[in-house]
Amino acid sequence: METQADDVTPGTDASPGAMNQTPSSAPASDSLQAEREARQVERFLFLFALIILLSVIVFDAIDSAFASLLIVILEIIFLLVIARLMGIKEIGDLTARLGRWAKSLRNHDPKTT
């Protein structure tokens, strides 16, 4: 009767996950990660398009420019948060650059006397 330990070649890990991995599993896991990232981007773009469509409907019903501006600002903040939660790298990079730019504006603020 063979045991699991007999099937394992010397110098390898005997855990079931380690036995199932093959040299070609690394490209497969990279492909899976790329597919997941593509789906996250697709979901974000769907949310973005939905928010744009809903904004058009709401802006048509609202006569106040201030309320429209407030809604746009809140939508931008919401989209930035959702993008960061979904792990979209481009939006994360953009928000980091905007943060550095805003910080540089504060640091270079001329002192008035």
KOLVOSE-235153 format. One record per residue (C-alpha): x, y, z; residue in one letter; residue number from 1. Coordinates in pm, 1 decimal, always signed. Layout:
<nodes>
<xx->X yy->Y zz->Z res->A n->NUM> $
...
</nodes>
This chain:
<nodes>
<xx->+0.0 yy->+0.0 zz->+0.0 res->M n->1> $
<xx->+143.3 yy->+338.1 zz->-104.7 res->E n->2> $
<xx->+118.1 yy->+640.4 zz->+117.7 res->T n->3> $
<xx->+124.0 yy->+1004.9 zz->+22.8 res->Q n->4> $
<xx->+480.6 yy->+1036.8 zz->+149.1 res->A n->5> $
<xx->+591.2 yy->+773.2 zz->-105.7 res->D n->6> $
<xx->+457.4 yy->+985.2 zz->-394.3 res->D n->7> $
<xx->+657.2 yy->+1293.5 zz->-296.3 res->V n->8> $
<xx->+998.2 yy->+1334.4 zz->-449.9 res->T n->9> $
<xx->+1278.8 yy->+1411.3 zz->-208.4 res->P n->10> $
<xx->+1338.6 yy->+1779.1 zz->-138.9 res->G n->11> $
<xx->+985.1 yy->+1895.0 zz->-215.9 res->T n->12> $
<xx->+706.9 yy->+2008.8 zz->+11.6 res->D n->13> $
<xx->+457.2 yy->+1738.0 zz->+101.0 res->A n->14> $
<xx->+159.3 yy->+1974.0 zz->+131.1 res->S n->15> $
<xx->-125.0 yy->+1908.3 zz->-114.6 res->P n->16> $
<xx->-100.4 yy->+2257.7 zz->-263.0 res->G n->17> $
<xx->+267.6 yy->+2213.6 zz->-334.7 res->A n->18> $
<xx->+209.8 yy->+1880.9 zz->-509.2 res->M n->19> $
<xx->-47.1 yy->+2030.8 zz->-747.3 res->N n->20> $
<xx->+177.0 yy->+2313.2 zz->-864.1 res->Q n->21> $
<xx->+361.2 yy->+2262.2 zz->-1187.4 res->T n->22> $
<xx->+620.4 yy->+2483.1 zz->-1354.4 res->P n->23> $
<xx->+346.4 yy->+2611.5 zz->-1585.9 res->S n->24> $
<xx->+123.2 yy->+2721.3 zz->-1295.9 res->S n->25> $
<xx->+307.4 yy->+3053.0 zz->-1252.0 res->A n->26> $
<xx->+198.5 yy->+3189.3 zz->-1592.8 res->P n->27> $
<xx->-152.3 yy->+3060.7 zz->-1524.7 res->A n->28> $
<xx->-169.6 yy->+3248.3 zz->-1194.3 res->S n->29> $
<xx->-38.3 yy->+3562.1 zz->-1368.6 res->D n->30> $
<xx->-306.8 yy->+3520.8 zz->-1631.8 res->S n->31> $
<xx->-571.3 yy->+3478.0 zz->-1361.9 res->L n->32> $
<xx->-451.2 yy->+3792.4 zz->-1182.7 res->Q n->33> $
<xx->-459.8 yy->+3989.0 zz->-1508.8 res->A n->34> $
<xx->-814.8 yy->+3866.3 zz->-1571.6 res->E n->35> $
<xx->-924.2 yy->+3972.5 zz->-1223.2 res->R n->36> $
<xx->-773.5 yy->+4317.7 zz->-1271.9 res->E n->37> $
<xx->-946.7 yy->+4350.4 zz->-1609.4 res->A n->38> $
<xx->-1281.6 yy->+4261.5 zz->-1452.7 res->R n->39> $
<xx->-1230.3 yy->+4516.6 zz->-1174.3 res->Q n->40> $
<xx->-1160.0 yy->+4786.0 zz->-1433.7 res->V n->41> $
<xx->-1467.4 yy->+4677.0 zz->-1627.7 res->E n->42> $
<xx->-1684.7 yy->+4701.2 zz->-1315.0 res->R n->43> $
<xx->-1545.5 yy->+5044.8 zz->-1237.6 res->F n->44> $
<xx->-1616.3 yy->+5167.3 zz->-1590.5 res->L n->45> $
<xx->-1971.4 yy->+5033.5 zz->-1561.6 res->F n->46> $
<xx->-2020.6 yy->+5226.2 zz->-1236.1 res->L n->47> $
<xx->-1869.4 yy->+5537.2 zz->-1395.9 res->F n->48> $
<xx->-2107.1 yy->+5516.1 zz->-1693.8 res->A n->49> $
<xx->-2403.8 yy->+5455.3 zz->-1463.8 res->L n->50> $
<xx->-2316.3 yy->+5758.6 zz->-1252.1 res->I n->51> $
<xx->-2281.0 yy->+5975.2 zz->-1564.1 res->I n->52> $
<xx->-2623.0 yy->+5865.6 zz->-1690.3 res->L n->53> $
<xx->-2786.3 yy->+5924.3 zz->-1353.2 res->L n->54> $
<xx->-2616.3 yy->+6264.0 zz->-1329.8 res->S n->55> $
<xx->-2764.7 yy->+6369.5 zz->-1661.1 res->V n->56> $
<xx->-3111.6 yy->+6278.1 zz->-1534.8 res->I n->57> $
<xx->-3061.3 yy->+6454.1 zz->-1200.0 res->V n->58> $
<xx->-2907.2 yy->+6767.0 zz->-1353.0 res->F n->59> $
<xx->-3203.4 yy->+6796.0 zz->-1586.5 res->D n->60> $
<xx->-3437.1 yy->+6798.2 zz->-1285.4 res->A n->61> $
<xx->-3227.4 yy->+7035.3 zz->-1070.1 res->I n->62> $
<xx->-3226.9 yy->+7404.5 zz->-1151.3 res->D n->63> $
<xx->-2961.1 yy->+7501.3 zz->-898.3 res->S n->64> $
<xx->-2603.6 yy->+7532.6 zz->-1021.9 res->A n->65> $
<xx->-2471.6 yy->+7502.8 zz->-666.0 res->F n->66> $
<xx->-2650.2 yy->+7170.5 zz->-609.3 res->A n->67> $
<xx->-2519.6 yy->+7040.5 zz->-942.5 res->S n->68> $
<xx->-2163.6 yy->+7137.9 zz->-851.3 res->L n->69> $
<xx->-2196.8 yy->+6975.7 zz->-510.6 res->L n->70> $
<xx->-2322.7 yy->+6653.9 zz->-669.6 res->I n->71> $
<xx->-2030.1 yy->+6647.8 zz->-913.5 res->V n->72> $
<xx->-1778.6 yy->+6693.1 zz->-630.8 res->I n->73> $
<xx->-1940.2 yy->+6414.3 zz->-429.2 res->L n->74> $
<xx->-1944.8 yy->+6188.3 zz->-735.6 res->E n->75> $
<xx->-1575.0 yy->+6246.0 zz->-797.9 res->I n->76> $
<xx->-1491.3 yy->+6164.2 zz->-436.9 res->I n->77> $
<xx->-1710.9 yy->+5853.2 zz->-451.7 res->F n->78> $
<xx->-1548.4 yy->+5734.5 zz->-775.1 res->L n->79> $
<xx->-1198.2 yy->+5787.2 zz->-635.9 res->L n->80> $
<xx->-1280.6 yy->+5585.2 zz->-324.4 res->V n->81> $
<xx->-1440.3 yy->+5304.6 zz->-524.9 res->I n->82> $
<xx->-1143.1 yy->+5293.1 zz->-763.2 res->A n->83> $
<xx->-898.4 yy->+5264.0 zz->-475.8 res->R n->84> $
<xx->-1108.8 yy->+4989.1 zz->-314.0 res->L n->85> $
<xx->-1121.0 yy->+4800.7 zz->-642.9 res->M n->86> $
<xx->-743.4 yy->+4829.0 zz->-671.6 res->G n->87> $
<xx->-728.7 yy->+5019.5 zz->-997.5 res->I n->88> $
<xx->-365.0 yy->+5124.1 zz->-1018.9 res->K n->89> $
<xx->-411.9 yy->+5413.6 zz->-1259.8 res->E n->90> $
<xx->-657.3 yy->+5590.9 zz->-1029.9 res->I n->91> $
<xx->-433.5 yy->+5524.7 zz->-730.9 res->G n->92> $
<xx->-142.2 yy->+5680.4 zz->-916.5 res->D n->93> $
<xx->-356.4 yy->+5975.9 zz->-1020.1 res->L n->94> $
<xx->-477.5 yy->+6043.2 zz->-665.9 res->T n->95> $
<xx->-121.3 yy->+6016.6 zz->-533.6 res->A n->96> $
<xx->-2.8 yy->+6272.5 zz->-790.8 res->R n->97> $
<xx->-294.0 yy->+6502.7 zz->-710.1 res->L n->98> $
<xx->-212.4 yy->+6474.2 zz->-340.7 res->G n->99> $
<xx->+152.5 yy->+6563.6 zz->-401.1 res->R n->100> $
<xx->+46.8 yy->+6854.1 zz->-622.9 res->W n->101> $
<xx->-192.5 yy->+6987.7 zz->-357.5 res->A n->102> $
<xx->+76.8 yy->+6950.3 zz->-92.1 res->K n->103> $
<xx->+325.3 yy->+7141.2 zz->-307.8 res->S n->104> $
<xx->+71.6 yy->+7421.4 zz->-351.5 res->L n->105> $
<xx->+38.4 yy->+7449.1 zz->+25.8 res->R n->106> $
<xx->+413.6 yy->+7453.7 zz->+74.7 res->N n->107> $
<xx->+470.8 yy->+7721.9 zz->-189.7 res->H n->108> $
<xx->+194.1 yy->+7948.4 zz->-62.3 res->D n->109> $
<xx->+333.9 yy->+8305.6 zz->-62.4 res->P n->110> $
<xx->+331.4 yy->+8477.5 zz->+274.1 res->K n->111> $
<xx->+151.0 yy->+8808.5 zz->+265.5 res->T n->112> $
<xx->+246.8 yy->+9077.7 zz->+512.4 res->T n->113> $
</nodes>
